Amino acid sequence: MNLFRSEEHIERWLAGRRPGATIPVEKLSELAHAWWSDRLSPSWQPHSRDENQAILERLGLTAAFWRLPNP
């Protein structure tokens, strides 16, 4: 994961290479909260692949890049 200050900064960093997925830092914050907000709960259990995929979809991260692999 890399953080950039602008689309222009991404373009310069890519130097002609194809980009992966880019999301605004606000969306990254939403993702981090959804993914980890229950982590400190004494009853925490790791999320299943399907639960994690549901988090991505709920946040609108539905492009092929965001599809988690099946075991």
KEKE-3310 file (N, C-alpha, C; in steps of 0.2 Angstrom, whole numbers, plus 5000, padded with zeros to 4 digits):
npx = (5004:5003:5003:4998:4998:4991:4982:4991:5003:5003:5003:5016:5024:5020:5026:5022:5019:5006:4992:4987:4973:4966:4961:4952:4959:4950:4941:4950:4951:4938:4938:4948:4943:4931:4937:4945:4939:4933:4943:4950:4941:4936:4930:4934:4936:4944:4939:4930:4933:4922:4915:4925:4925:4912:4913:4921:4912:4901:4907:4908:4919:4921:4927:4937:4950:4947:4942:4943:4953:4947:4949)
npy = (4994:5011:5028:5043:5060:5065:5063:5066:5064:5050:5046:5051:5042:5030:5030:5026:5013:5001:5005:4998:4996:5011:5021:5034:5042:5043:5033:5022:5024:5021:5007:5002:5004:4996:4983:4981:4985:4977:4970:4971:4966:4955:4943:4941:4934:4928:4935:4927:4922:4925:4934:4945:4948:4953:4964:4972:4973:4980:4992:4997:4992:4984:4980:4969:4969:4969:4957:4943:4929:4912:4899)
npz = (5000:4996:4999:4992:4987:4977:4961:4951:4957:4958:4945:4941:4949:4945:4932:4919:4920:4923:4934:4950:4961:4966:4980:4989:5003:5013:5010:5013:5026:5031:5027:5035:5047:5046:5044:5055:5067:5077:5083:5096:5104:5117:5113:5100:5084:5070:5054:5042:5025:5017:5025:5025:5012:5011:5018:5010:4999:5004:5006:4994:4986:4973:4961:4951:4957:4970:4974:4984:4985:4983:4994)
capx = (5000:5006:4999:5000:4995:4987:4982:4997:5009:5002:5005:5023:5026:5019:5031:5020:5016:4998:4990:4982:4967:4967:4955:4954:4961:4943:4939:4954:4949:4932:4940:4952:4938:4927:4941:4948:4936:4931:4950:4951:4935:4939:4927:4936:4938:4946:4934:4930:4934:4916:4914:4929:4922:4906:4915:4923:4907:4898:4911:4908:4925:4918:4931:4941:4955:4945:4939:4947:4954:4944:4954)
capy = (5000:5017:5034:5048:5066:5067:5058:5067:5061:5043:5046:5051:5037:5024:5031:5023:5006:5001:5005:4993:5000:5017:5024:5040:5041:5043:5026:5018:5024:5016:5000:5000:5003:4990:4977:4980:4988:4972:4967:4971:4963:4948:4937:4942:4928:4930:4935:4922:4925:4928:4940:4950:4950:4957:4971:4976:4975:4985:4999:4998:4990:4978:4979:4963:4969:4968:4950:4939:4922:4907:4895)
capz = (5000:4995:5000:4987:4988:4971:4955:4947:4960:4956:4938:4941:4953:4940:4926:4913:4922:4924:4941:4953:4963:4970:4983:4993:5010:5017:5009:5016:5034:5031:5026:5041:5053:5045:5044:5062:5073:5082:5084:5103:5108:5120:5110:5093:5080:5063:5050:5037:5018:5015:5029:5023:5005:5012:5020:5004:4995:5008:5005:4986:4983:4970:4955:4951:4961:4977:4975:4988:4982:4986:4997)
cpx = (5005:5001:5002:4996:4990:4987:4989:5003:5009:5005:5013:5026:5026:5024:5029:5018:5009:4997:4986:4976:4970:4960:4957:4955:4955:4941:4943:4953:4943:4934:4944:4947:4934:4931:4943:4945:4934:4938:4951:4946:4938:4936:4929:4938:4939:4940:4935:4931:4928:4914:4918:4927:4916:4908:4917:4917:4902:4901:4911:4914:4923:4922:4934:4946:4953:4942:4944:4948:4950:4950:4955)
cpy = (5006:5023:5039:5054:5068:5062:5060:5064:5053:5042:5046:5045:5030:5024:5026:5016:5007:5001:4999:4997:5006:5019:5030:5038:5040:5036:5021:5018:5020:5009:4998:4999:4997:4983:4976:4982:4984:4969:4966:4968:4956:4942:4937:4935:4931:4930:4930:4926:4929:4934:4946:4952:4954:4964:4975:4978:4980:4992:5001:4996:4983:4976:4972:4963:4968:4961:4946:4932:4917:4902:4888)
cpz = (5000:4996:4996:4989:4983:4966:4951:4950:4959:4949:4937:4944:4948:4934:4920:4914:4923:4932:4943:4955:4967:4973:4987:5000:5015:5016:5013:5024:5035:5031:5032:5047:5052:5046:5051:5068:5079:5085:5092:5107:5111:5116:5102:5090:5073:5059:5044:5030:5016:5019:5027:5016:5006:5014:5014:4999:4998:5007:4998:4983:4979:4963:4956:4956:4968:4978:4978:4985:4986:4989:4993)
residu = (MET:ASN:LEU:PHE:ARG:SER:GLU:GLU:HIS:ILE:GLU:ARG:TRP:LEU:ALA:GLY:ARG:ARG:PRO:GLY:ALA:THR:ILE:PRO:VAL:GLU:LYS:LEU:SER:GLU:LEU:ALA:HIS:ALA:TRP:TRP:SER:ASP:ARG:LEU:SER:PRO:SER:TRP:GLN:PRO:HIS:SER:ARG:ASP:GLU:ASN:GLN:ALA:ILE:LEU:GLU:ARG:LEU:GLY:LEU:THR:ALA:ALA:PHE:TRP:ARG:LEU:PRO:ASN:PRO)
# end
